[in-house]
Structure formats: C-alpha cells, structure tokens
Amino acid sequence: MVGHKSTINIKPYERINDQSLVEMCINSYIDTSAIDFKHLVISAVHKFGLSTAVLILTIALAIYFHCFTAMGAGMALAFALSVALLGVNLYLIYGVILPRYNNRLIIEECRQTVKREFENIPENFNVKDGNCFFLATEKSGDLETTEQIVGCVYVKHYDWKKDPLEICDFKDEVGKLAILDFMTVSAAHRGKGIARKLLEEAKLFCKNHSYDNLVLSCYTNNKPALVMYQKAGFVHLSNQFYGPFFSPEESYNMTFKC
C-alpha cells in the first residue's frame, strides 16, 4: 500500500476551520503548561529568594519541634518527627493541593481567553501591517485536497501601555518590539519541525517590518520549547511570575534580535 503524502504550509490566516483552531490552541496550552511540584517549588524559591525560603522552613520546623517536645518526645525523636511532618506538608501543599488549584485556574483562563480572542480573528487579532496571524496547515491525500490546521502563531506590535510581560525597564534596549503569542502545534504533529517553521516565518515577518527585537514568554517547565527558542537564537531577558502570590509560576521572557 502506498502512503498518502502530506505537505506543511505556513501562511497568513484565512478561515479554514476556526472551531478546530480553538480546540487545538486550548488543548496544546493545557498540555504544555501543566504545573507540578518541582516547578512550583523552584518558582517560589526564585521569587522569594533562597534565604526567605530557608527562614520560613526553619520557623515551621521550630514550631513543629516545640510542639513535639511539649508532648514529651525526646529531642532526637522530636526533630525526626518535625522533619517528616514538614516534608509531608510541603508535598501535600506544593505537590497535591496547589498543582490542582493552579492547573484548574490555567485551564479555565485558557478556555476563556482563547474562545474570546478567536471569536473574530481578523478584528481581535488586528491582522494588518505590523501584525500577522500565521497558520501551519497540512494538505494530504492523493491530490492534496484535504487541508487541516496543525499549528499557529501570532506576531504583533508590543503594547507598552499594557506591558503584559512587565519589561518596561528594557524599553530603550529592545527598540521597536514585536511579541510572539499563541505559538501552537497540535499534539499529533509535534516533533516534525512545524514550530521551527512557524518561528522562522515570524522572525522573517519581523525583519521585513523593521522590528528591532521579537519577545516571547515561556514557562520554565516547558523544556522542549525553551530548548527550541534557545536554538533559534532567543536569549533570556527577564523572569516573570504568574499565578497566586503563594504559588507562583515562573516564566522566562526571551528576545531575538531581528
């Protein structure tokens, strides 16, 4: 049996199947943004500082130790029980409760944002000079007549008034700035170089529209994406923290010089 060939094409947005586009973006964001114990702990240490984290843990340990000794436990036993209880509490909070809470917030926020923004793409995404929404599509079949959306990315002028990445301190350094958003590849098509093709198209667009730099934000636990961006020439600009104060989620803001 001869397999059907397929062709990946990168092009500016045109209406093909907006509903599948919405579902792809939501599912991809959820897949690549899941929060776990390691990410929350490292993010908290980076946000509050190692000394603050050690101080908080020491105070908690001292309280547990005092309670156990007050109940008649010897010092060695009280210390061992305090360390064990502290470890269990940390795991329950940062390994069970907060990941579920944060992931639920991420999913709900993602669904609302994507559905709202994708309701009218040409209008909401302001597709005109200086901004462009690219699609990656796959044509398959003997005559390549069947086309489906397998990826997308949005490039737009950075809004310094809103400053969504909180990088106003770098305004003079980065010059005319574009931001990369909604970088998405469907789960079934990852590992085929589609994200790299979308990224190259976005970089070329920025160069042709006289942008000095292109910026993006990526969660620090999304290692495959970070590696791809670094290989593409993006460098670290700053750190940013999302989520509730007590359970921050760290992301890297990265720039590419056009």
N, C-alpha and C positions, 0 to 999 in steps of 0.2 A: 504494500500500500504506500502511495506517495503522500507525504505530509503536506498540509496546506502551508504555503509561505505567508509571512506577515511582514508588514512594513511599519516602522515607527516614524511618525511625522510630528514635528514641532511647528506650531503655527499660532497666530493670534486667535483670540476667542471667536468662535462662531457657534450659534445654537445647534447642538447635536442632541444631547440628552442631559438637560440640566438636573434632572432628578438623580440620575446615576452619578453625576458630578458631585452633588451634595452628599450623597451616601459615601462616595469614595473618600471625600475630604474628612468627613466625620469619623469614619472607621479608621482611616490612616492616622489621624491625630490621636485617637484613643489608643491605638496600637503602639505608637511611638512615644507617648507621653505618660505612660504608667509610672506611678510613684511607688517606691519601695523603701524598705528600712534603711539601706545603705545611703540612698540619695538624700533622704530626709536628715539623717544624722550628719552627713558631710556638709549639707547645706546649712544646717543650724550652726555647726562649728565655724564655717566660713563667715556667716552673717554676724554672729555674736562674738566671735573670737575664741581661741582655744582657752585663754586664761579665764574668761567668763564661764565657759562650759565646765572647766575643771572646778571652778569655785562653786557652781550650782550643784555638781555631783558630790563635792566634798561636804557641802551643807546637808544634802539629803542623806548621805552616808552617816554623818554625825548624828542626825535626828534618829535614824533607824538604830544606830549603835546605842544611843541613850535609852531608847525605848526597851531594847532587849536587855540591857544591863539592869534597868529598873525592874524588869520582870524576874531578875535573879540569874540571868545567864552569865557565865564567866566571860572574861574579855575576849579570849580566842574564839569561843562559840558565838558571842555577840557580833564580833567582826565578820566571821564567816557568814552568819545569817544575814547581816546587813548588806554585804556584797551580793549575796544571792538574791535578796529581795530587790535591791537596786537594779540588778540585771534583768530580773523578771519584769519589773515595772517599765524599764526602758524598752524592752521588747514589746510589751503589750501596748505601750503608748505609740512608739515610733515604728513598730513592726506590724501592728494589727489595726489599732483604732485610727490613727492619723492617716495611714495609706488609704484605708477605705473611705475616710471622710474626704481627703483631698482628691482622690480619684473620682468620687461621686460629684464633687464640685467641678472638676475638669470636664467630665462628660456632659454635665448639664450646661455649663458655659459654652462648650464647644458646639453642642447642638443648637443652642440659641443663636450664637454668633454666625455660624455657617448658614443656617436657614435664613437669617435676617439679611446677611450680606449678599447671598446668592439669589435672593428673590428677584432682583433685577440687576444682572451683572453689568451691562453697559452703563447704567446710571450709578449704581452703588460703587462700582469699581472705577468709575471715571476714566473709561478707556479712551484716551486721546493722547496727543503728543506729550511725552514725558512720563506717561503711564502705559502699561500694557499687561494684559492678562493672557498668558500663553497656555495652550493645551498641548499635551502629548497624546496623540491618537494612534491607534493601531488599525491598519486595514488588513483583513485576512480573507481567505477564500481563494479559489482558483483565479477569479477575476479581480480580487482585492476590492470587492464592492461593499463589504461589511466593515463599518468603522465604529470603533468604541473608544471612549476616553479612558486613558490609562495613567494620566498624570496631569499636573498643572502647576503653575507658579505665577505670582502676581508681582510686578515691579511698579513701584510708584514713587513719586517725589516725597521725601521725608517731611512730615508735618512738624516743624519746630515749635509751633504754638502748643500742640498737644504733647510733644516729646514722649511718645509711648515707651521708648527704651531708656529714658532718663539719661541722655548723653549730651545735654546742653553744654557741659563743660568742654566738650570736644568740637563744638561748632566751628570754630575758626580752623581747627586742624583738619577736619574732614571736607570742608568746602561744600560744593554742590552735592547733595547727598540723596541717593535713592535707597529705598528699603525693599527687601525681599520678603514676601509673605505668601502664605498658603502653598509652600513647597510640598507637593504631594505626589506619591506614586502608589498605585493600587498594590495591595499585598501580593497578588498573583503575578505581578510584573516586576517586583524588586529584584535587584541583582543583575539586571540586564543593561545597566548604563543609562537608563532613562532619566534619572535625577541629574546625572552629569550633563546630559544633553540639554535639559531644561536650564541648568545653571549656566552653561556656555551661551545659550541663547539670551539669557537675562544679562549676562556680562557684556555681550556684543551690543545689546539694545542700549545699555547704559553708556557704553563708549560712543555709540552713534548719536546719543542725545546729550553729549558733553557733561555727563556726570563725573565728578572727581572721585567719588567713592560709592560703594554699594555696601549696605549694612544689613545684618540679619541677627536674629536671636535664636538660640538653640539650647534646649535643656541639657545640662551637663551629663545626664544619664543616658542620653541618646548618642551612644558612642559611634555607631556606624555613620550617622550624619555628621558628627564632629570631624571624624577622620576624612570624610569626603570633602567637607568645606576646607579643611587644612590643606589637603592635596590640591585643591582648586586655587589656593593662594590666599585664602582668608586668614587674617590674623586676629588675635584676641584684642579687643578694645576695652571692655569693662565687664563687670559681673552685675547681674540683676536678680532680685529675689521676688518671687510671686507667692501667692497663697497667704493664708492667715499668718499673723505675727509669730505664733508659737510653733508653726510647722512650715517654715519657708522652703520654697523650691527654687534652686539656683539655676540660672541660665547664663550662657556666655553671649555677649554682644560681640560680633565679629565683623570686620570690614575687609573689603577688597578694593585696592586702588585701581581704578579703571584706566 
